[in-house]
Amino acid sequence: MLKVYANFNGFEIMNTEAKINIDDFNYDLPLEKIAQFPLEKRDHSKLLIFKNGNSEKDFFYNIKNYLPQKSLLVFNDTKVIHARLLFKKDTGSTIEIFCLEPFELEQQQAFQQKENCKWKCLVGNNKRWKSGKIKIESNNITLFAEKIKQNGEEFIIEFSWQSVNLFFSEILEIFGRIPLPPYINRNPDDDDNFRYQTMFAKYEGSVAAPTAGLHFTENVLKELEEAGIKTQTLTLHVGAGTFKPVSSKYIADHKMHEEHFCISRQLLESLLQQVKDKSLLIPVGTTSLRTLESIYWLGVKKILKLENCFFLDQWETYKMNNIKICAEESISALIDSMDGSGDSKLNGSTRMIIIPSYDFKIANGIITNFHQPRSTLLLLVAAMIGEKWKEVYQYAMENDFRFLSYGDCCLFI
């Protein structure tokens, strides 16, 4: 029996998880390999296919050739908000406010606010902003910001604006900038407003794009449909924590960020049918995968009548790992719960971390971009394909693949 190594948020973490050293998930990523701009055509990115232990390359527009009939692809239809706001003080100092998520309101409620709302934010150049309101103006519209309180690195900021009938979502469109990742060393341009959104983008709330979806086009979707590949969507709003590097030596000491998601009854029915038919279920992106696996565990919690059935904590899955409940039972439990409540959608949140030793319950693979060294996303890839991730990434380096958000793509089955 393994002895307990650490206790995290009330959950005992065993040696197999706790002693994962992040240094084992490092690799050399030259700056020239990091894509700074998107390709002219979305579906002309390279595609690395890893299947049965072997890697090969093609172009993304041929992805239909590598997916079996009756596979189900699940996309994230979240939309990136213009989260970066640049205020200018009378002294000339620039204060950057990065909107993370609403304070005390649901996402859609917050975007529909008029006149004022409060958000959790990061503040750049904070020392230059002691107190009081700061403002920016455009076309006779004035946006004010005021610090309400500070919680660690985050601030609660109250925004207020002088205009007639403008929602906060419209205010962000007017004043905000698209939040390109920190490793893209340039200011966003007009093209990024379109290219840093997937074609599925519908529900506002993310501060980073679900980048695996950036490669898809109408033509690719049409060919997938003709090839007998099915599609569904879910919504997970991507937080800034997705870029947070693992700074601790052992993964047990890393605090995973929380993200909110919404799934429909229609999606659950599709998942249930895939499981019954034993057909492949391929999430598009780590955000979709994280949501699908969280769905399984929320169903388990529902069956076991545990508390907080719509929230999954960081290490909770590893505590329940010996529980023998199949995916069909778990998904059915969530459908029954929705039938009982009359809800057509299920809202939840997850801090789930997926690391080597994790046993996937729903996903049979993933479509994903290449991820940063020492990141939780790379740990997720390693959980999916094991130590082979090193060979895959080396193959990508040797074959001039482009890395990270605007880079090329992988298909793991």
C-alpha positions as CSV (number, residue, x, y, z in Angstrom):
1,M,0.0,0.0,0.0
2,L,1.3,3.4,-0.9
3,K,1.8,5.8,1.9
4,V,0.3,9.3,1.9
5,Y,2.7,12.0,0.7
6,A,0.6,15.1,1.1
7,N,-2.8,16.4,2.0
8,F,-4.3,18.9,-0.4
9,N,-7.6,20.7,0.3
10,G,-8.7,17.8,2.4
11,F,-7.8,15.1,-0.1
12,E,-5.0,12.6,0.5
13,I,-2.6,12.4,-2.5
14,M,-0.8,9.2,-2.9
15,N,2.9,8.8,-4.0
16,T,2.0,8.1,-7.6
17,E,0.5,11.5,-8.1
18,A,2.3,13.6,-5.5
19,K,5.8,12.7,-6.6
20,I,5.4,13.8,-10.2
21,N,8.3,16.2,-10.7
22,I,7.6,19.0,-13.2
23,D,11.2,18.9,-14.4
24,D,10.3,15.7,-16.1
25,F,7.9,17.6,-18.3
26,N,10.3,20.2,-19.6
27,Y,11.7,20.6,-23.2
28,D,13.6,23.1,-25.1
29,L,11.3,25.5,-27.0
30,P,13.2,27.9,-29.2
31,L,11.5,31.3,-29.6
32,E,11.4,30.9,-33.4
33,K,9.2,27.8,-33.0
34,I,6.4,29.9,-31.3
35,A,3.9,31.1,-33.9
36,Q,3.5,34.8,-33.6
37,F,0.8,35.1,-36.3
38,P,-1.9,32.7,-37.6
39,L,-1.5,31.2,-41.1
40,E,-3.4,32.9,-43.9
41,K,-5.8,29.9,-44.1
42,R,-6.9,28.2,-40.9
43,D,-7.1,24.7,-42.2
44,H,-3.6,24.8,-43.8
45,S,-1.9,24.2,-40.5
46,K,0.2,21.1,-40.2
47,L,-1.4,18.0,-38.5
48,L,0.7,15.5,-36.5
49,I,-1.1,12.2,-36.2
50,F,0.0,9.9,-33.3
51,K,-1.7,6.5,-33.4
52,N,-0.5,3.1,-32.3
53,G,2.8,4.5,-31.1
54,N,3.7,6.1,-34.4
55,S,3.8,9.7,-35.6
56,E,3.1,11.0,-39.1
57,K,2.3,14.4,-40.6
58,D,-0.2,15.8,-43.0
59,F,-2.2,19.0,-43.3
60,F,-5.2,19.8,-41.1
61,Y,-7.7,19.9,-44.0
62,N,-7.1,16.1,-44.4
63,I,-8.1,15.3,-40.8
64,K,-11.2,13.4,-42.0
65,N,-8.8,10.7,-43.2
66,Y,-7.7,9.9,-39.7
67,L,-11.0,9.7,-37.9
68,P,-13.1,6.5,-37.9
69,Q,-16.7,6.8,-39.0
70,K,-19.2,7.5,-36.2
71,S,-16.6,9.3,-34.2
72,L,-18.0,12.3,-32.2
73,L,-16.0,15.5,-32.0
74,V,-16.9,17.9,-29.1
75,F,-16.0,21.6,-29.6
76,N,-15.9,24.4,-27.0
77,D,-18.1,27.2,-28.2
78,T,-16.9,29.8,-25.8
79,K,-16.0,33.3,-27.1
80,V,-13.0,35.3,-26.1
81,I,-13.8,38.7,-24.7
82,H,-11.8,41.9,-25.2
83,A,-10.4,41.5,-21.7
84,R,-7.5,44.0,-21.8
85,L,-8.4,47.6,-20.9
86,L,-5.7,50.4,-21.0
87,F,-6.5,53.4,-18.9
88,K,-4.4,56.6,-19.0
89,K,-4.0,58.6,-15.8
90,D,-3.7,62.4,-15.8
91,T,0.0,61.9,-14.9
92,G,0.5,60.0,-18.1
93,S,0.9,56.6,-16.5
94,T,-0.8,53.7,-18.3
95,I,-2.8,51.3,-16.1
96,E,-3.7,48.0,-17.6
97,I,-6.8,46.1,-16.3
98,F,-7.2,42.5,-17.3
99,C,-10.8,41.3,-16.7
100,L,-10.8,37.7,-15.4
101,E,-14.4,36.9,-14.4
102,P,-17.4,38.6,-13.0
103,F,-17.7,39.2,-9.3
104,E,-21.0,37.9,-7.7
105,L,-22.7,37.5,-11.1
106,E,-23.0,34.8,-13.7
107,Q,-21.1,35.4,-17.0
108,Q,-24.1,36.3,-19.1
109,Q,-25.7,38.4,-16.4
110,A,-22.5,40.4,-16.1
111,F,-22.3,41.1,-19.8
112,Q,-25.8,42.3,-19.8
113,Q,-25.3,44.9,-17.0
114,K,-25.9,48.5,-17.8
115,E,-24.2,51.5,-16.1
116,N,-22.0,49.5,-13.7
117,C,-20.6,46.0,-12.8
118,K,-17.8,44.5,-10.7
119,W,-15.1,42.1,-12.0
120,K,-12.2,40.2,-10.7
121,C,-9.2,41.6,-12.5
122,L,-5.4,41.8,-12.7
123,V,-3.9,45.3,-12.6
124,G,-0.7,46.2,-14.4
125,N,1.3,49.1,-13.1
126,N,-0.8,49.0,-9.9
127,K,1.7,51.0,-7.9
128,R,0.9,54.0,-10.0
129,W,-2.8,53.8,-9.1
130,K,-3.2,54.5,-5.4
131,S,-6.9,55.3,-5.2
132,G,-9.8,57.0,-6.9
133,K,-11.4,56.5,-10.3
134,I,-9.5,56.3,-13.6
135,K,-11.2,56.7,-17.0
136,I,-11.0,56.3,-20.8
137,E,-13.1,58.0,-23.4
138,S,-14.3,57.2,-26.9
139,N,-17.0,58.8,-29.0
140,N,-18.6,60.6,-26.1
141,I,-18.6,57.5,-24.0
142,T,-16.6,57.5,-20.7
143,L,-15.6,54.3,-18.9
144,F,-14.6,54.6,-15.3
145,A,-12.7,52.1,-13.1
146,E,-12.3,52.0,-9.3
147,K,-10.6,49.6,-7.1
148,I,-12.9,48.1,-4.5
149,K,-10.6,45.6,-2.7
150,Q,-7.6,43.4,-3.3
151,N,-7.4,39.6,-2.9
152,G,-3.8,38.5,-3.3
153,E,-2.8,39.2,-6.9
154,E,-6.4,39.9,-7.9
155,F,-8.5,43.1,-7.5
156,I,-12.2,43.7,-7.4
157,I,-12.8,46.5,-9.9
158,E,-16.0,48.4,-10.3
159,F,-16.6,49.6,-13.8
160,S,-19.2,52.3,-14.6
161,W,-20.0,54.1,-17.8
162,Q,-21.9,57.1,-19.0
163,S,-23.9,56.2,-22.0
164,V,-27.4,55.2,-23.0
165,N,-28.3,51.5,-23.3
166,L,-24.9,50.0,-23.6
167,F,-24.3,46.5,-22.1
168,F,-20.9,45.8,-20.6
169,S,-20.2,43.4,-23.4
170,E,-20.5,46.3,-25.8
171,I,-18.3,48.4,-23.6
172,L,-15.6,45.8,-23.8
173,E,-15.9,45.7,-27.6
174,I,-15.4,49.5,-27.7
175,F,-12.6,49.9,-25.2
176,G,-11.0,46.5,-24.8
177,R,-8.3,44.6,-26.7
178,I,-8.2,40.9,-27.5
179,P,-6.0,39.2,-24.9
180,L,-3.3,37.5,-26.9
181,P,-1.2,35.0,-24.8
182,P,1.9,36.4,-23.1
183,Y,4.3,34.4,-25.4
184,I,3.0,36.3,-28.5
185,N,5.3,39.2,-28.4
186,R,3.3,41.9,-30.2
187,N,0.2,44.0,-29.8
188,P,-3.1,42.6,-31.2
189,D,-4.2,43.9,-34.6
190,D,-7.6,43.9,-36.2
191,D,-7.1,40.5,-37.7
192,D,-6.7,39.0,-34.3
193,N,-10.3,40.0,-33.4
194,F,-11.4,37.4,-36.0
195,R,-8.5,34.9,-36.0
196,Y,-8.2,34.4,-32.2
197,Q,-11.8,33.2,-32.2
198,T,-13.0,29.8,-33.4
199,M,-15.8,29.5,-35.9
200,F,-17.9,28.1,-33.1
201,A,-17.4,31.1,-30.8
202,K,-20.9,31.9,-29.4
203,Y,-20.9,32.5,-25.6
204,E,-18.7,35.3,-24.2
205,G,-16.6,34.6,-21.2
206,S,-13.1,33.4,-22.1
207,V,-9.8,35.3,-21.7
208,A,-8.0,32.8,-24.0
209,A,-9.1,30.9,-27.1
210,P,-9.7,27.1,-27.1
211,T,-7.0,27.0,-29.7
212,A,-7.5,23.5,-31.1
213,G,-10.7,24.8,-32.6
214,L,-8.9,27.6,-34.5
215,H,-8.0,25.1,-37.3
216,F,-11.6,24.2,-38.3
217,T,-13.4,25.8,-41.3
218,E,-16.8,25.3,-42.9
219,N,-15.2,23.2,-45.6
220,V,-13.5,20.9,-43.0
221,L,-16.8,20.5,-41.1
222,K,-18.7,19.7,-44.3
223,E,-16.1,17.0,-45.2
224,L,-16.3,15.5,-41.7
225,E,-20.1,15.3,-41.9
226,E,-19.8,13.6,-45.3
227,A,-17.4,11.1,-43.8
228,G,-19.8,10.2,-41.1
229,I,-18.2,12.2,-38.3
230,K,-20.6,13.7,-35.8
231,T,-20.1,17.0,-33.8
232,Q,-21.5,18.5,-30.6
233,T,-20.6,21.6,-28.5
234,L,-20.1,22.5,-24.9
235,T,-19.1,25.7,-23.2
236,L,-16.1,26.1,-20.9
237,H,-14.9,29.7,-20.3
238,V,-11.1,29.6,-20.4
239,G,-9.4,31.4,-17.6
240,A,-6.0,33.1,-17.4
241,G,-4.9,30.2,-15.3
242,T,-4.4,28.2,-18.4
243,F,-1.1,30.1,-19.0
244,K,0.0,29.7,-15.4
245,P,3.3,27.7,-15.3
246,V,3.8,25.1,-12.7
247,S,6.3,26.8,-10.4
248,S,6.5,24.1,-7.7
249,K,8.9,21.1,-8.0
250,Y,6.1,18.6,-7.3
251,I,2.7,18.8,-9.0
252,A,1.1,18.2,-5.6
253,D,2.0,21.7,-4.6
254,H,0.5,23.3,-7.7
255,K,-2.9,25.0,-7.2
256,M,-5.1,24.4,-10.2
257,H,-7.4,27.2,-11.5
258,E,-11.2,26.9,-11.5
259,E,-13.2,27.2,-14.8
260,H,-16.9,27.3,-15.4
261,F,-18.8,25.2,-17.9
262,C,-22.2,24.7,-19.3
263,I,-23.5,21.5,-21.1
264,S,-26.8,20.7,-22.7
265,R,-29.0,17.7,-22.3
266,Q,-28.5,17.1,-26.1
267,L,-24.8,16.7,-25.5
268,L,-25.3,14.3,-22.7
269,E,-27.6,12.2,-24.9
270,S,-24.9,12.2,-27.7
271,L,-22.3,11.1,-25.2
272,L,-24.5,8.4,-23.9
273,Q,-25.1,7.0,-27.4
274,Q,-21.4,7.1,-28.2
275,V,-20.6,5.1,-25.0
276,K,-23.4,2.6,-25.7
277,D,-22.1,2.1,-29.3
278,K,-18.5,2.0,-28.2
279,S,-17.7,4.6,-30.8
280,L,-14.8,7.1,-30.5
281,L,-15.3,10.3,-28.6
282,I,-12.7,12.9,-29.4
283,P,-12.7,16.3,-27.6
284,V,-11.3,19.2,-29.6
285,G,-8.9,20.9,-27.2
286,T,-7.9,20.4,-23.6
287,T,-10.8,22.5,-22.4
288,S,-13.3,20.2,-24.0
289,L,-11.5,17.2,-22.6
290,R,-11.3,18.6,-19.2
291,T,-15.1,19.3,-19.3
292,L,-16.0,15.8,-20.6
293,E,-14.0,14.1,-17.9
294,S,-15.4,16.4,-15.3
295,I,-18.9,15.5,-16.5
296,Y,-18.2,11.8,-15.7
297,W,-17.1,12.6,-12.2
298,L,-20.0,14.9,-11.5
299,G,-22.3,12.0,-12.5
300,V,-20.4,9.8,-10.0
301,K,-20.9,12.3,-7.3
302,K,-24.6,12.5,-8.1
303,I,-24.9,8.7,-7.9
304,L,-23.0,8.6,-4.6
305,K,-25.1,11.5,-3.3
306,L,-22.0,13.6,-2.4
307,E,-22.0,17.3,-1.6
308,N,-21.3,19.9,-4.2
309,C,-22.4,17.8,-7.2
310,F,-21.8,20.6,-9.6
311,F,-18.2,21.3,-8.6
312,L,-15.1,19.2,-9.0
313,D,-12.0,20.0,-6.9
314,Q,-8.5,19.5,-7.9
315,W,-7.7,16.1,-6.5
316,E,-11.2,14.8,-6.0
317,T,-11.1,12.4,-8.9
318,Y,-8.0,10.6,-7.5
319,K,-9.8,10.1,-4.2
320,M,-12.7,8.4,-6.0
321,N,-10.5,6.5,-8.5
322,N,-11.3,3.0,-7.1
323,I,-15.0,3.5,-7.5
324,K,-16.4,1.2,-10.3
325,I,-19.1,3.3,-12.0
326,C,-19.2,3.1,-15.8
327,A,-19.5,6.1,-18.1
328,E,-23.0,5.0,-19.1
329,E,-24.2,5.0,-15.5
330,S,-22.6,8.4,-14.8
331,I,-24.0,10.1,-17.8
332,S,-27.5,8.6,-17.3
333,A,-27.5,9.9,-13.7
334,L,-26.9,13.5,-15.0
335,I,-29.7,13.1,-17.6
336,D,-32.1,11.8,-14.9
337,S,-31.2,14.7,-12.7
338,M,-31.9,17.2,-15.4
339,D,-35.2,15.5,-16.2
340,G,-36.1,15.7,-12.5
341,S,-35.3,19.4,-12.3
342,G,-36.7,20.3,-15.7
343,D,-33.4,21.9,-16.7
344,S,-32.2,21.8,-20.3
345,K,-28.6,22.8,-19.4
346,L,-26.3,21.9,-16.6
347,N,-23.9,24.5,-15.1
348,G,-20.8,23.5,-13.2
349,S,-17.3,24.3,-12.4
350,T,-14.0,22.3,-12.3
351,R,-10.6,22.6,-10.8
352,M,-9.8,19.1,-12.1
353,I,-6.1,18.4,-12.9
354,I,-5.3,15.6,-15.4
355,I,-1.8,14.1,-14.9
356,P,0.0,10.9,-15.7
357,S,-1.8,8.0,-13.9
358,Y,-5.2,9.4,-14.7
359,D,-7.6,6.8,-16.2
360,F,-9.7,8.5,-18.9
361,K,-13.4,7.8,-18.5
362,I,-15.0,9.4,-21.6
363,A,-12.4,10.7,-24.0
364,N,-10.7,8.3,-26.5
365,G,-8.2,10.8,-27.8
366,I,-7.8,14.5,-28.4
367,I,-7.2,17.1,-31.1
368,T,-4.9,19.7,-29.5
369,N,-2.1,22.2,-30.2
370,F,1.4,21.9,-28.9
371,H,1.8,23.2,-25.3
372,Q,4.3,25.0,-23.2
373,P,7.0,23.2,-21.2
374,R,6.3,22.6,-17.6
375,S,2.6,23.2,-18.0
376,T,-0.5,21.4,-16.7
377,L,-1.6,21.0,-20.4
378,L,1.6,19.1,-21.2
379,L,0.9,16.9,-18.2
380,L,-2.6,16.2,-19.7
381,V,-1.0,15.2,-23.0
382,A,1.4,12.8,-21.1
383,A,-1.6,11.3,-19.3
384,M,-3.1,10.6,-22.7
385,I,-0.1,9.1,-24.5
386,G,2.5,8.4,-21.8
387,E,6.2,8.9,-22.1
388,K,5.8,9.0,-25.9
389,W,5.0,12.7,-25.6
390,K,8.7,13.3,-25.8
391,E,9.1,11.5,-29.1
392,V,6.0,13.3,-30.5
393,Y,7.4,16.7,-29.6
394,Q,10.8,15.9,-30.9
395,Y,9.2,14.7,-34.2
396,A,7.4,18.1,-34.3
397,M,10.6,20.0,-33.8
398,E,12.4,18.1,-36.5
399,N,9.5,18.6,-39.0
400,D,9.2,22.3,-38.5
401,F,5.8,22.4,-36.7
402,R,4.7,25.7,-35.3
403,F,4.0,25.7,-31.5
404,L,1.5,27.1,-29.1
405,S,-1.8,29.1,-29.7
406,Y,-1.3,30.1,-33.3
407,G,0.7,27.0,-34.1
408,D,0.0,23.6,-35.6
409,C,-2.1,20.7,-34.4
410,C,-2.0,17.1,-33.1
411,L,-4.4,14.3,-33.3
412,F,-3.9,11.7,-30.6
413,I,-6.0,8.5,-30.6
